Amino acid sequence: MDGNNRLTTHMTGLPAEARRSALLSLVRRSTAFALGHSTIDAVPEDVAFVDLGLTSFTAFELRSSLVEVTGIELPLSEIFEHPSPSALAGYLHAAFERLTAA
């Protein structure tokens, strides 16, 4: 993890479920921004990205935003392999747990 130290410090101080919840909010907020929405209310956690209107271009924007904020390596393919905000947050949570346990 290249790591955003403030995020890492904040996240490590939270219980596991709160970390996952924070990552879900981050994914929803980043998705809303990539899609041009003003609030995360337009991004339900269990709706597929493609059904939300995510394209390959907006997926790249989403990926870039998440990498910048989290410092976690995120290949673009992972967005399509974890096709909803909830699934992607789960992936990021697992990656964060592995990296901070090392």
Backbone as a printed PyTorch tensor [residue, N CA C, xyz], in Angstrom:
tensor([[[  0.8620,  -1.1650,   0.0000],
         [  0.0000,   0.0000,   0.0000],
         [  0.9000,   1.2160,   0.0000]],

        [[  0.7180,   2.0700,  -0.9880],
         [  1.4470,   3.3240,  -0.9780],
         [  0.9600,   4.1110,   0.2230]],

        [[ -0.3450,   4.0190,   0.4260],
         [ -0.9440,   4.4870,   1.6420],
         [ -1.1570,   5.9680,   1.7780]],

        [[ -2.3680,   6.2910,   2.0600],
         [ -2.7200,   7.6200,   2.4990],
         [ -2.6370,   7.5120,   4.0150]],

        [[ -1.6110,   8.0860,   4.6270],
         [ -1.3710,   7.8820,   6.0510],
         [ -2.5370,   8.3020,   6.9300]],

        [[ -3.2160,   9.3910,   6.5780],
         [ -4.3710,   9.8180,   7.3810],
         [ -5.4770,   8.7810,   7.3150]],

        [[ -5.7380,   8.2590,   6.1120],
         [ -6.7700,   7.2330,   5.9750],
         [ -6.3630,   5.9750,   6.7300]],

        [[ -5.1270,   5.5560,   6.5610],
         [ -4.6460,   4.3520,   7.2390],
         [ -4.7670,   4.5030,   8.7490]],

        [[ -4.3570,   5.6370,   9.2810],
         [ -4.4480,   5.8820,  10.7180],
         [ -5.9030,   5.8640,  11.1770]],

        [[ -6.7610,   6.5300,  10.4350],
         [ -8.1870,   6.5660,  10.7770],
         [ -8.7920,   5.1660,  10.7350]],

        [[ -8.5110,   4.4360,   9.6580],
         [ -9.1180,   3.1160,   9.4640],
         [ -8.6240,   2.0980,  10.4880]],

        [[ -7.3480,   2.1370,  10.8310],
         [ -6.8220,   1.1570,  11.7750],
         [ -7.4140,   1.3550,  13.1610]],

        [[ -7.8700,   2.5400,  13.4630],
         [ -8.4710,   2.7930,  14.7600],
         [ -9.9290,   2.3590,  14.8640]],

        [[-10.4860,   1.8590,  13.7770],
         [-11.8940,   1.4600,  13.7560],
         [-12.0450,  -0.0560,  13.8550]],

        [[-13.1720,  -0.5290,  14.4100],
         [-13.4630,  -1.9630,  14.3540],
         [-13.6490,  -2.3950,  12.8900]],

        [[-13.4630,  -3.6750,  12.6220],
         [-13.5100,  -4.1960,  11.2460],
         [-14.7940,  -3.8070,  10.5150]],

        [[-15.9380,  -3.9320,  11.1580],
         [-17.2040,  -3.6180,  10.4760],
         [-17.3020,  -2.1290,  10.1500]],

        [[-16.7810,  -1.2920,  11.0180],
         [-16.7750,   0.1480,  10.7480],
         [-15.8320,   0.4800,   9.5950]],

        [[-14.7110,  -0.2450,   9.4880],
         [-13.8050,  -0.0420,   8.3480],
         [-14.5080,  -0.3950,   7.0500]],

        [[-15.2240,  -1.5220,   7.0480],
         [-15.9290,  -1.9270,   5.8370],
         [-17.0050,  -0.9070,   5.4800]],

        [[-17.7190,  -0.4220,   6.4760],
         [-18.7580,   0.5820,   6.2520],
         [-18.1610,   1.8780,   5.6960]],

        [[-17.0230,   2.2880,   6.2320],
         [-16.3560,   3.5010,   5.7380],
         [-15.9110,   3.3190,   4.2900]],

        [[-15.4080,   2.1280,   3.9640],
         [-14.9940,   1.8590,   2.5830],
         [-16.1950,   1.8200,   1.6510]],

        [[-17.3240,   1.2860,   2.1200],
         [-18.5360,   1.2780,   1.3020],
         [-18.9810,   2.7110,   1.0140]],

        [[-18.9660,   3.5660,   2.0150],
         [-19.3250,   4.9750,   1.7940],
         [-18.3740,   5.6320,   0.8050]],

        [[-17.0980,   5.3190,   0.9190],
         [-16.1040,   5.8670,  -0.0030],
         [-16.3650,   5.4030,  -1.4350]],

        [[-16.6490,   4.1160,  -1.6110],
         [-16.9340,   3.5860,  -2.9550],
         [-18.1910,   4.2370,  -3.5150]],

        [[-19.2280,   4.3530,  -2.7130],
         [-20.4720,   4.9710,  -3.1860],
         [-20.2570,   6.4400,  -3.5420]],

        [[-19.5160,   7.1670,  -2.7110],
         [-19.2420,   8.5830,  -2.9720],
         [-18.4000,   8.7420,  -4.2400]],

        [[-17.3840,   7.9140,  -4.3970],
         [-16.5200,   7.9840,  -5.5790],
         [-17.2830,   7.6030,  -6.8420]],

        [[-18.1830,   6.6300,  -6.7290],
         [-19.0100,   6.2260,  -7.8720],
         [-19.9550,   7.3560,  -8.2510]],

        [[-20.5880,   7.9560,  -7.2560],
         [-21.4950,   9.0770,  -7.5270],
         [-20.7530,  10.1970,  -8.2450]],

        [[-19.5630,  10.5120,  -7.7820],
         [-18.7700,  11.5680,  -8.4070],
         [-18.4250,  11.2030,  -9.8520]],

        [[-17.9700,   9.9650, -10.0750],
         [-17.5930,   9.5280, -11.4300],
         [-18.7810,   9.5840, -12.3860]],

        [[-19.9790,   9.3460, -11.8450],
         [-21.1860,   9.3460, -12.6800],
         [-21.8620,  10.7140, -12.7520]],

        [[-21.3180,  11.6990, -12.0550],
         [-21.8690,  13.0440, -12.1130],
         [-23.0440,  13.2910, -11.1900]],

        [[-23.2170,  12.4430, -10.1700],
         [-24.2910,  12.6330,  -9.1970],
         [-23.7790,  13.4780,  -8.0330]],

        [[-24.6820,  14.1970,  -7.4100],
         [-24.2670,  15.0710,  -6.3100],
         [-24.3000,  14.3860,  -4.9440]],

        [[-24.9960,  13.2500,  -4.8290],
         [-25.0570,  12.5550,  -3.5380],
         [-24.8920,  11.0540,  -3.7390]],

        [[-24.5490,  10.3780,  -2.6490],
         [-24.4100,   8.9230,  -2.7300],
         [-25.7700,   8.2260,  -2.7740]],

        [[-26.8400,   8.9680,  -2.5380],
         [-28.1780,   8.3710,  -2.6020],
         [-28.4790,   7.8030,  -3.9840]],

        [[-27.8050,   8.3140,  -5.0080],
         [-28.0050,   7.8370,  -6.3810],
         [-27.2530,   6.5340,  -6.6420]],

        [[-26.5190,   6.0480,  -5.6330],
         [-25.6910,   4.8510,  -5.8050],
         [-26.0350,   3.8220,  -4.7210]],

        [[-27.0720,   3.0000,  -4.9630],
         [-27.3940,   1.9420,  -4.0010],
         [-26.2320,   0.9500,  -3.8910]],

        [[-26.0320,   0.4130,  -2.7080],
         [-24.8530,  -0.4230,  -2.4870],
         [-24.8650,  -1.7550,  -3.2190]],

        [[-26.0310,  -2.3050,  -3.5310],
         [-26.0780,  -3.6280,  -4.1490],
         [-26.5110,  -3.6250,  -5.6080]],

        [[-26.5450,  -2.4770,  -6.2470],
         [-26.8930,  -2.3910,  -7.6710],
         [-25.5970,  -2.4520,  -8.4750]],

        [[-25.6130,  -3.2450,  -9.5370],
         [-24.4150,  -3.4130, -10.3660],
         [-23.9760,  -2.0780, -10.9640]],

        [[-22.6680,  -1.8910, -11.0260],
         [-22.1210,  -0.6600, -11.5990],
         [-22.6660,  -0.4060, -13.0010]],

        [[-22.7480,  -1.4570, -13.8060],
         [-23.2330,  -1.2880, -15.1840],
         [-24.6800,  -0.7940, -15.1860]],

        [[-25.4840,  -1.2470, -14.2340],
         [-26.8730,  -0.7870, -14.1400],
         [-26.9610,   0.6540, -13.6340]],

        [[-25.9090,   1.1100, -12.9850],
         [-25.8540,   2.5030, -12.5360],
         [-25.3840,   3.4330, -13.6470]],

        [[-24.8990,   2.8340, -14.7530],
         [-24.4350,   3.6340, -15.8850],
         [-22.9230,   3.7430, -15.9960]],

        [[-22.1930,   2.9550, -15.2100],
         [-20.7350,   3.0030, -15.2680],
         [-20.2430,   2.4570, -16.6100]],

        [[-19.3750,   3.1990, -17.2520],
         [-18.7600,   2.7900, -18.5170],
         [-17.2840,   2.5070, -18.2490]],

        [[-16.5670,   2.0770, -19.2600],
         [-15.1360,   1.8270, -19.0570],
         [-14.4160,   3.1240, -18.6750]],

        [[-14.8420,   4.2410, -19.2380],
         [-14.2240,   5.5290, -18.9020],
         [-14.5110,   5.9160, -17.4510]],

        [[-15.7740,   5.8130, -17.0400],
         [-16.1050,   6.1950, -15.6620],
         [-15.5480,   5.1770, -14.6680]],

        [[-15.3960,   3.9180, -15.0940],
         [-14.7540,   2.9180, -14.2330],
         [-13.2990,   3.3120, -13.9800]],

        [[-12.6320,   3.8260, -15.0060],
         [-11.2530,   4.2890, -14.8480],
         [-11.1990,   5.4690, -13.8720]],

        [[-12.1560,   6.3900, -13.9840],
         [-12.2160,   7.5190, -13.0450],
         [-12.4420,   7.0270, -11.6120]],

        [[-13.3490,   6.0580, -11.4680],
         [-13.6320,   5.4890, -10.1480],
         [-12.3710,   4.8520,  -9.5740]],

        [[-11.7140,   4.0450, -10.3770],
         [-10.4910,   3.3740,  -9.9500],
         [ -9.4350,   4.3900,  -9.5150]],

        [[ -9.2250,   5.4030, -10.3310],
         [ -8.2100,   6.4170, -10.0200],
         [ -8.5130,   7.1230,  -8.7040]],

        [[ -9.7700,   7.4520,  -8.4960],
         [-10.1820,   8.1220,  -7.2640],
         [ -9.9280,   7.2350,  -6.0470]],

        [[-10.2970,   5.9650,  -6.1460],
         [-10.1260,   5.0510,  -5.0150],
         [ -8.6530,   4.8010,  -4.7060]],

        [[ -7.8380,   4.6680,  -5.7350],
         [ -6.3990,   4.4700,  -5.5170],
         [ -5.7960,   5.7030,  -4.8520]],

        [[ -6.2030,   6.8750,  -5.3160],
         [ -5.6730,   8.1200,  -4.7420],
         [ -6.0190,   8.2480,  -3.2640]],

        [[ -7.2460,   7.9200,  -2.9150],
         [ -7.6890,   8.0940,  -1.5280],
         [ -7.1750,   6.9870,  -0.6130]],

        [[ -7.1930,   5.7380,  -1.0980],
         [ -6.8350,   4.6140,  -0.2250],
         [ -5.3710,   4.2160,  -0.2930]],

        [[ -4.7290,   4.4520,  -1.4350],
         [ -3.3660,   3.9690,  -1.6180],
         [ -3.3030,   2.4850,  -1.9060]],

        [[ -4.4550,   1.8400,  -2.0210],
         [ -4.5190,   0.4040,  -2.2990],
         [ -4.4500,   0.1900,  -3.8050]],

        [[ -3.5810,  -0.7280,  -4.2320],
         [ -3.5170,  -1.0910,  -5.6480],
         [ -4.8810,  -1.6330,  -6.0620]],

        [[ -5.3980,  -1.1380,  -7.1640],
         [ -6.7160,  -1.5650,  -7.6300],
         [ -6.6960,  -1.6750,  -9.1470]],

        [[ -6.3960,  -2.8760,  -9.6560],
         [ -6.4640,  -3.0500, -11.1070],
         [ -7.8840,  -2.7530, -11.5920]],

        [[ -7.9970,  -2.1540, -12.7520],
         [ -9.3060,  -1.8040, -13.3070],
         [-10.2130,  -3.0250, -13.3910]],

        [[ -9.6440,  -4.1770, -13.6790],
         [-10.4360,  -5.4060, -13.8080],
         [-11.1890,  -5.7430, -12.5260]],

        [[-10.6770,  -5.3330, -11.3730],
         [-11.3500,  -5.6420, -10.1050],
         [-12.7050,  -4.9520,  -9.9980]],

        [[-12.8580,  -3.8230, -10.6570],
         [-14.1520,  -3.1390, -10.6290],
         [-15.1990,  -3.9870, -11.3390]],

        [[-14.7910,  -4.6650, -12.4000],
         [-15.7320,  -5.5040, -13.1360],
         [-15.8960,  -6.8760, -12.4860]],

        [[-14.8780,  -7.3330, -11.7570],
         [-14.9780,  -8.6040, -11.0380],
         [-15.7500,  -8.4550,  -9.7270]],

        [[-15.8430,  -7.2580,  -9.2330],
         [-16.6150,  -6.9410,  -8.0170],
         [-17.6060,  -5.8500,  -8.4280]],

        [[-18.6980,  -6.2610,  -9.1060],
         [-19.5110,  -5.3390,  -9.9120],
         [-20.5420,  -4.4730,  -9.1960]],

        [[-20.4450,  -4.3400,  -7.8950],
         [-21.3610,  -3.4290,  -7.1930],
         [-20.5620,  -2.6890,  -6.1260]],

        [[-21.0750,  -1.5730,  -5.6520],
         [-20.3660,  -0.8640,  -4.5850],
         [-20.0790,  -1.7520,  -3.3690]],

        [[-21.0470,  -2.5720,  -2.9890],
         [-20.8540,  -3.4510,  -1.8400],
         [-19.7500,  -4.4720,  -2.0920]],

        [[-19.7670,  -5.0820,  -3.2650],
         [-18.7450,  -6.0850,  -3.5950],
         [-17.3570,  -5.4520,  -3.6700]],

        [[-17.2640,  -4.2760,  -4.2740],
         [-15.9690,  -3.6070,  -4.3900],
         [-15.4610,  -3.1550,  -3.0190]],

        [[-16.3580,  -2.6880,  -2.1700],
         [-15.9600,  -2.3110,  -0.8060],
         [-15.4370,  -3.5300,  -0.0540]],

        [[-16.0570,  -4.6820,  -0.2750],
         [-15.5710,  -5.9200,   0.3440],
         [-14.1650,  -6.2660,  -0.1180]],

        [[-13.9190,  -6.0940,  -1.4090],
         [-12.5810,  -6.3400,  -1.9590],
         [-11.5630,  -5.3850,  -1.3280]],

        [[-11.9030,  -4.1030,  -1.2730],
         [-10.9910,  -3.1150,  -0.6870],
         [-10.7500,  -3.3850,   0.7960]],

        [[-11.7960,  -3.8080,   1.4890],
         [-11.6640,  -4.1180,   2.9110],
         [-10.6980,  -5.2800,   3.1090]],

        [[-10.8570,  -6.3320,   2.3140],
         [ -9.9560,  -7.4850,   2.4190],
         [ -8.5190,  -7.0780,   2.0910]],

        [[ -8.3490,  -6.2490,   1.0670],
         [ -7.0080,  -5.7820,   0.6930],
         [ -6.4070,  -4.9440,   1.8200]],

        [[ -7.2060,  -4.0710,   2.4080],
         [ -6.7350,  -3.2310,   3.5130],
         [ -6.3140,  -4.0960,   4.7000]],

        [[ -7.1300,  -5.1000,   5.0220],
         [ -6.8200,  -5.9830,   6.1480],
         [ -5.5110,  -6.7290,   5.9040]],

        [[ -5.3150,  -7.2310,   4.6910],
         [ -4.0680,  -7.9440,   4.3700],
         [ -2.8620,  -7.0140,   4.5010]],

        [[ -2.9980,  -5.8170,   3.9790],
         [ -1.8690,  -4.8900,   3.9690],
         [ -1.5150,  -4.3660,   5.3570]],

        [[ -2.5130,  -4.1570,   6.1830],
         [ -2.2210,  -3.6290,   7.5200],
         [ -1.8000,  -4.7340,   8.4800]],

        [[ -2.1020,  -5.9850,   8.1460],
         [ -1.6840,  -7.1070,   8.9850],
         [ -0.2170,  -7.4550,   8.7530]],

        [[  0.2960,  -7.0400,   7.5990],
         [  1.6880,  -7.3960,   7.2420],
         [  2.7000,  -6.6320,   8.0570]]])
